[in-house]
Structure formats: structure tokens, C-alpha cells
Amino acid sequence: MDELSIVEGITTATTFPVTFDKEYNPLADQLKMVSRLQQAALQRGVTRDFYSVEYGSWDHHGGVLGPQEIMFKKVDEALNAYVTEAKAIGMWESTVLVQISEFGRTLYPNGNAGTEHG
């Protein structure tokens, strides 16, 4: 049996948000798949996995607070669902979450109605 067919038969104990305020939540969708892969780990013949998810487009030049507020709410919603799920399937105590960014901004405006790259 291949990995895809193993994962297709697995459901989650938690309802992952597909949308936030009528907008697609890609991070929640990715974390749902991580949960399904975690549940299938033994069937897939692995005892340790690494998963990478991403949620991009944080480069807001003007009006930073509005778009970022929506994005942070999507991140919060997705992570809440994932943590709930990881606890429900007994994986929370053996899960490590790492967040990285290759991009930053200063807190000071650059004169163009935005903030400067860090």
C-alpha cells in the first residue's frame, strides 16, 4: 500500500478551519495533512518525521496592521486546531513546532507609507 492511499483513509478528530472570514486558510489545511501523516506514521514505516508548512505573503508595504491582523488570526486559528488535534491523537508530547522567517521589517516608517526591511 502506498503512502497516499494510507493517508486518504485517515480522518482528524478535530475540525480544521477551511476558511477564516470567508477567506481560505492554507495553514490550517496544511496542518490538517500533518496530523493525518502523523497518524499514519507507523503504517508508513517511520518513527520520526519532519514536516514543513508555510504561510507567505507577509510583505505588506502600506497598511500593515489590517492585513497582518487577518493573517495572524488565521495562524492562531490554524495552530489552535492543530494543537487540539495533536493532543487528541496523543502526539502533542512528542511534537516540536519551530517557526522561522527569512524576512523582517523595522518598526520605523520609511517615508513611503510603510516600514523598512529589517
Summary of the structure (lengths in Angstrom):
residues: 118
radius of gyration: 17.4
end to end distance: 47.9
largest distance: 58.4
contacts: 269
relative contact order: 0.18
helix: 43%
strand: 10%
